[in-house]
Amino acid sequence: MNKIIYLDAAATYQKSDAVVNAQVDFLLNKYANAGRGICARAIATDDMIARTRARVAAFINARADQIVFTAGTTAAMNMVANMIPVSATTKLLVSDLDHHSARLPFEMQVKKKAGRVFVCNLTDDFNIDVDSIPVADVFVITAMSNVLGVPQDVERIIEAARQKNPNVLTIVDAAQFVVHEKIDVTKWNCDFMAFSVHKIGGDTGLGVLYVKNPERFAPVNFGGGMVLKIQDNDDLILNNSPEKFEAGTLPLTQISGLIPAIDNLEKNRPDLNLIKYLYDELIKIKKVRVLSNRNAALLTFVVDGMHVLDFGTLIGARGVCLRVGNMCATWIHRRLGVDGTIRVSIGAYNTIDDIKSFISYLKDVVK
Ligand SMILES: Cc1ncc(COP(=O)(O)O)c(C=O)c1O
């Protein structure tokens, strides 16, 4: 077996020593539950969570009380879809850039209540067409497609949607965008934004949900840690945000690795020149059809005459880890006119040698 060449950061990012060490240190030396104890370790866990929340808030230009820890982007989207008002008159707007995780929770909720779903236009180069955004009550915006890797102009998109309906609720899926670009939720002026921590070099099982106006929404999950008081008549008085949205024990170990993950990412983003180099090489290969553009954050392609699963198996046997299939993004594949694609995505740890080795294995597989 060859050395592993990991080119699948968009599925999940490899972890740095700093993240692993922080988590091991928490597990070995600092482990205690939060919000439940008055011993020194429990207080230190509370403090660790508060510091991490403040770091996340600074990372996306928000306040700490607007940062809710969830289990990931999917969990955040499902939470929001159940939290917002939906009725038979609701107009949901989505786009074909969406990942199943962003669109399906809202589609299911709106269809259940007999509301209507609209799909916004894309431009010829598959970006959300800002000039033709229709009236919507709820708008799911994918900030960067996990298939095409192009940052959308979220600020302008939201501005255009608000011109049509000032009360539209905007939900931004930043699961891919967060890896490559600075997020500023205040500038975007979105109502909600979510990303998964494992895609920025932290651990699985943890996500960040930004809620612009936490006081406007009631929680959908109930349990420990979110209740300030249960009255004699059993009425609940809830804690303020974010605790009211975080019923149950948080993924403490994963949270303990989040500050180093953000620090690493801010210091060292993936070098997209590697993608440009790969693009320039792949377009020279006759059977390869590149579907993403040269400036994208990842590279997506198909091989004429070869099923993507066959390609994945053959390249996998040479030690290359990448993603093949529909990437949980059926709609953009439909638009591209293919059932599946092959995706190369990189982390800051990838080098030009990884790309050169991949190209030589690819030539071997497609010849
Ligand atoms: C754009 C996008 N949105 C949402 C998700 C879902 O993330 P998770 O599975 O971590 O909840 C992904 C994961 O691939 C993604 O790429």
The ligand as an SDF file (V2000), in Angstrom:
LIG
                    3D

 16 16  0  0  0  0  0  0  0  0999 V2000
  -22.2860   22.4750    2.6470 C   0  0  0  0  0  0  0  0  0  0  0  0
  -22.5380   21.4680    3.7300 C   0  0  0  0  0  0  0  0  0  0  0  0
  -23.5850   21.6370    4.5280 N   0  0  0  0  0  0  0  0  0  0  0  0
  -23.8670   20.7840    5.5280 C   0  0  0  0  0  0  0  0  0  0  0  0
  -23.0730   19.6860    5.7660 C   0  0  0  0  0  0  0  0  0  0  0  0
  -23.4230   18.7580    6.8750 C   0  0  0  0  0  0  0  0  0  0  0  0
  -22.4520   18.7570    7.8730 O   0  0  0  0  0  0  0  0  0  0  0  0
  -22.5050   17.7100    9.0750 P   0  0  0  0  0  0  0  0  0  0  0  0
  -22.6340   16.3470    8.4460 O   0  0  0  0  0  0  0  0  0  0  0  0
  -21.2050   17.9100    9.7750 O   0  0  0  0  0  0  0  0  0  0  0  0
  -23.6810   18.0440    9.9160 O   0  0  0  0  0  0  0  0  0  0  0  0
  -21.9760   19.4550    4.9490 C   0  0  0  0  0  0  0  0  0  0  0  0
  -21.1350   18.2470    5.1250 C   0  0  0  0  0  0  0  0  0  0  0  0
  -20.6150   17.6850    4.1990 O   0  0  0  0  0  0  0  0  0  0  0  0
  -21.6950   20.3750    3.8990 C   0  0  0  0  0  0  0  0  0  0  0  0
  -20.6470   20.2010    3.0950 O   0  0  0  0  0  0  0  0  0  0  0  0
  1  2  1  0
  2  3  1  0
  2 15  2  0
  3  4  2  0
  4  5  1  0
  5  6  1  0
  5 12  2  0
  6  7  1  0
  7  8  1  0
  8  9  2  0
  8 10  1  0
  8 11  1  0
 12 13  1  0
 12 15  1  0
 13 14  2  0
 15 16  1  0
M  END
$$$$
